[in-house]
Amino acid sequence: MENSKIEWSAPLQQLMDEHVSLRADMTRFYEMTEDIEFESGPNVVQLFAKLYGMVTAFTGKLKAHSKREEEGLFPMMTRLLGENDRTIETMEFEHMKAEQHLQDFLTEAGKKGATLDETDAQWISVYAVQAHTTLTQHFAKEEKVLFPLAEKILTVGEKAELERLFLV
Protein backbone atom coordinates (compact mmCIF):
# COMPACT_ATOMS: atom_id res chain seq x y z
CA MET A 1 0.00 0.00 0.00
CA GLU A 2 1.59 3.28 -1.11
CA ASN A 3 1.29 5.93 1.64
CA SER A 4 0.47 8.72 -0.77
CA LYS A 5 -2.65 6.82 -1.84
CA ILE A 6 -3.91 6.21 1.69
CA GLU A 7 -6.80 8.34 2.83
CA TRP A 8 -5.96 8.83 6.48
CA SER A 9 -8.58 8.97 9.21
CA ALA A 10 -8.48 12.14 11.32
CA PRO A 11 -6.41 10.76 14.24
CA LEU A 12 -3.82 9.12 11.97
CA GLN A 13 -3.66 12.24 9.82
CA GLN A 14 -3.02 14.22 13.01
CA LEU A 15 -0.08 11.95 13.88
CA MET A 16 1.27 12.27 10.33
CA ASP A 17 0.95 16.07 10.50
CA GLU A 18 2.74 16.10 13.85
CA HIS A 19 5.59 14.14 12.25
CA VAL A 20 5.93 16.87 9.62
CA SER A 21 6.16 19.55 12.29
CA LEU A 22 8.53 17.51 14.49
CA ARG A 23 10.75 16.74 11.49
CA ALA A 24 11.02 20.45 10.67
CA ASP A 25 12.12 21.13 14.26
CA MET A 26 14.57 18.22 14.10
CA THR A 27 16.08 19.56 10.89
CA ARG A 28 16.61 22.96 12.52
CA PHE A 29 18.29 21.55 15.60
CA TYR A 30 20.36 19.11 13.54
CA GLU A 31 21.64 21.99 11.40
CA MET A 32 22.53 23.82 14.62
CA THR A 33 24.54 20.79 15.80
CA GLU A 34 26.47 20.90 12.53
CA ASP A 35 27.21 24.59 13.06
CA ILE A 36 28.46 23.77 16.57
CA GLU A 37 30.64 20.97 15.25
CA PHE A 38 32.31 23.11 12.57
CA GLU A 39 32.53 26.46 14.39
CA SER A 40 35.14 27.43 16.93
CA GLY A 41 35.59 29.97 19.66
CA PRO A 42 32.99 31.75 21.81
CA ASN A 43 30.42 31.56 19.01
CA VAL A 44 30.05 27.83 19.75
CA VAL A 45 28.71 28.51 23.25
CA GLN A 46 26.21 31.04 21.84
CA LEU A 47 25.06 28.52 19.22
CA PHE A 48 24.74 25.88 21.94
CA ALA A 49 22.48 28.18 23.97
CA LYS A 50 20.17 28.41 20.92
CA LEU A 51 20.35 24.64 20.46
CA TYR A 52 19.45 24.13 24.12
CA GLY A 53 16.31 26.24 23.65
CA MET A 54 15.39 24.34 20.50
CA VAL A 55 15.85 20.94 22.13
CA THR A 56 13.89 22.00 25.21
CA ALA A 57 10.92 23.14 23.11
CA PHE A 58 11.17 20.09 20.85
CA THR A 59 11.21 17.72 23.83
CA GLY A 60 7.89 19.14 25.03
CA LYS A 61 6.29 18.75 21.60
CA LEU A 62 7.65 15.22 21.23
CA LYS A 63 6.31 14.19 24.66
CA ALA A 64 2.82 15.36 23.73
CA HIS A 65 3.01 13.44 20.44
CA SER A 66 4.38 10.30 22.09
CA LYS A 67 1.67 10.43 24.76
CA ARG A 68 -1.04 10.30 22.07
CA GLU A 69 0.61 7.24 20.56
CA GLU A 70 1.44 5.49 23.84
CA GLU A 71 -1.90 6.10 25.55
CA GLY A 72 -4.15 5.88 22.49
CA LEU A 73 -2.88 4.18 19.35
CA PHE A 74 -0.43 1.69 20.84
CA PRO A 75 -2.84 0.02 23.32
CA MET A 76 -5.46 -0.37 20.58
CA MET A 77 -2.91 -1.85 18.20
CA THR A 78 -1.59 -4.22 20.88
CA ARG A 79 -5.09 -5.59 21.49
CA LEU A 80 -5.60 -6.17 17.78
CA LEU A 81 -2.15 -7.55 16.96
CA GLY A 82 -1.99 -9.91 19.92
CA GLU A 83 0.54 -10.54 22.64
CA ASN A 84 3.10 -12.27 20.42
CA ASP A 85 3.47 -9.36 18.01
CA ARG A 86 6.44 -7.14 18.89
CA THR A 87 5.60 -4.15 16.65
CA ILE A 88 4.33 -1.92 19.44
CA GLU A 89 7.05 -3.06 21.84
CA THR A 90 9.62 -1.93 19.25
CA MET A 91 7.89 1.44 18.81
CA GLU A 92 7.80 2.01 22.56
CA PHE A 93 11.49 1.10 22.86
CA GLU A 94 12.36 3.62 20.14
CA HIS A 95 10.33 6.30 21.97
CA MET A 96 12.27 5.56 25.14
CA LYS A 97 15.61 5.61 23.31
CA ALA A 98 14.93 8.99 21.63
CA GLU A 99 13.63 10.51 24.85
CA GLN A 100 16.73 9.25 26.68
CA HIS A 101 19.04 10.94 24.14
CA LEU A 102 17.14 14.21 24.60
CA GLN A 103 17.18 13.87 28.38
CA ASP A 104 20.92 13.13 28.34
CA PHE A 105 21.45 16.30 26.29
CA LEU A 106 19.44 18.41 28.74
CA THR A 107 20.99 16.79 31.83
CA GLU A 108 24.59 17.18 30.67
CA ALA A 109 23.98 20.77 29.56
CA GLY A 110 22.42 21.48 32.95
CA LYS A 111 25.40 19.99 34.79
CA LYS A 112 27.79 22.26 32.90
CA GLY A 113 25.62 25.37 33.26
CA ALA A 114 27.62 28.59 33.02
CA THR A 115 30.92 26.64 32.91
CA LEU A 116 30.03 25.15 29.51
CA ASP A 117 32.82 25.65 27.00
CA GLU A 118 33.34 24.90 23.31
CA THR A 119 34.41 21.29 23.91
CA ASP A 120 31.44 20.62 26.19
CA ALA A 121 29.04 22.10 23.64
CA GLN A 122 30.42 19.86 20.93
CA TRP A 123 30.26 16.58 22.84
CA ILE A 124 26.88 17.29 24.46
CA SER A 125 25.45 18.13 21.02
CA VAL A 126 26.07 14.52 20.01
CA TYR A 127 23.03 13.53 22.11
CA ALA A 128 20.84 15.77 19.95
CA VAL A 129 22.30 14.15 16.83
CA GLN A 130 21.52 10.70 18.26
CA ALA A 131 17.93 11.74 19.00
CA HIS A 132 17.62 13.05 15.43
CA THR A 133 18.87 9.76 13.98
CA THR A 134 16.65 7.60 16.19
CA LEU A 135 13.54 9.67 15.47
CA THR A 136 14.17 9.89 11.72
CA GLN A 137 14.23 6.10 11.51
CA HIS A 138 11.34 5.73 13.96
CA PHE A 139 9.04 8.13 12.11
CA ALA A 140 9.76 6.31 8.85
CA LYS A 141 8.76 2.98 10.43
CA GLU A 142 5.56 4.43 11.82
CA GLU A 143 4.63 6.02 8.50
CA LYS A 144 5.50 3.03 6.32
CA VAL A 145 4.32 0.20 8.58
CA LEU A 146 2.39 1.15 11.72
CA PHE A 147 0.07 3.89 10.51
CA PRO A 148 -0.99 2.07 7.31
CA LEU A 149 -1.61 -1.07 9.41
CA ALA A 150 -3.64 0.94 11.93
CA GLU A 151 -5.66 2.51 9.13
CA LYS A 152 -6.42 -0.96 7.82
CA ILE A 153 -7.26 -2.82 11.06
CA LEU A 154 -8.84 -0.19 13.33
CA THR A 155 -12.62 0.02 13.11
CA VAL A 156 -14.46 3.27 12.49
CA GLY A 157 -15.43 3.24 16.18
CA GLU A 158 -11.82 2.76 17.30
CA LYS A 159 -10.69 5.62 15.09
CA ALA A 160 -13.44 7.82 16.56
CA GLU A 161 -12.29 6.83 20.07
CA LEU A 162 -8.69 7.73 19.15
CA GLU A 163 -9.88 11.08 17.85
CA ARG A 164 -11.68 11.74 21.17
CA LEU A 165 -8.56 10.71 23.13
CA PHE A 166 -6.39 13.07 21.07
CA LEU A 167 -8.62 16.03 21.94
CA VAL A 168 -7.92 15.65 25.67
GILINRA-V586638 format. One record per backbone hydrogen bond with DSSP energy under -0.5 kcal/mol. NH is the residue of the N-H (numbers start at 1). CO is the residue of the C=O. Records with the same first field share a line. If there is no record, write none. Layout:
NH = CO + CO
//
This chain:
5 = 2
6 = 3
8 = 6
13 = 9
14 = 10
15 = 11
16 = 12
17 = 13
18 = 14
19 = 15
20 = 16
21 = 17
22 = 18
23 = 19
24 = 20
25 = 21
26 = 22
27 = 23
28 = 24
29 = 25
30 = 26
31 = 27
32 = 28
33 = 29
34 = 30
35 = 31
36 = 32
37 = 33
38 = 34
39 = 35
44 = 41
45 = 41 + 42
46 = 42
47 = 43
48 = 44
49 = 45
50 = 46
51 = 47
52 = 48
53 = 49
54 = 50
55 = 51
56 = 52
57 = 53
58 = 54
59 = 55
60 = 56
61 = 57
62 = 58
63 = 59
64 = 60
65 = 61
66 = 62
67 = 63
68 = 64
69 = 65
70 = 66
71 = 67
72 = 68
73 = 68
74 = 69
76 = 72
77 = 73
78 = 74
79 = 75
80 = 76
81 = 77
82 = 78
85 = 82
90 = 86
91 = 87
92 = 88
93 = 89
94 = 90
95 = 91
96 = 92
97 = 93
98 = 94
99 = 95
100 = 96
101 = 97
102 = 98
103 = 99
104 = 100
105 = 101
106 = 102
107 = 103
108 = 104
109 = 105
110 = 106
111 = 107
112 = 108
113 = 109
115 = 112
116 = 113
121 = 117
122 = 118
123 = 119
124 = 120
125 = 121
126 = 122 + 123
127 = 124
128 = 124 + 125
129 = 125
130 = 126
131 = 127
132 = 128
133 = 129
134 = 130
135 = 131
136 = 132
137 = 133
138 = 134
139 = 135
140 = 136
141 = 137
142 = 138
143 = 139
144 = 140
145 = 141
146 = 141
147 = 142
149 = 145
150 = 146
151 = 147
152 = 148
153 = 149
154 = 150
159 = 155
160 = 156
161 = 157
162 = 158
163 = 159
164 = 160
165 = 161
166 = 162
167 = 163 + 164
168 = 164 + 165
//
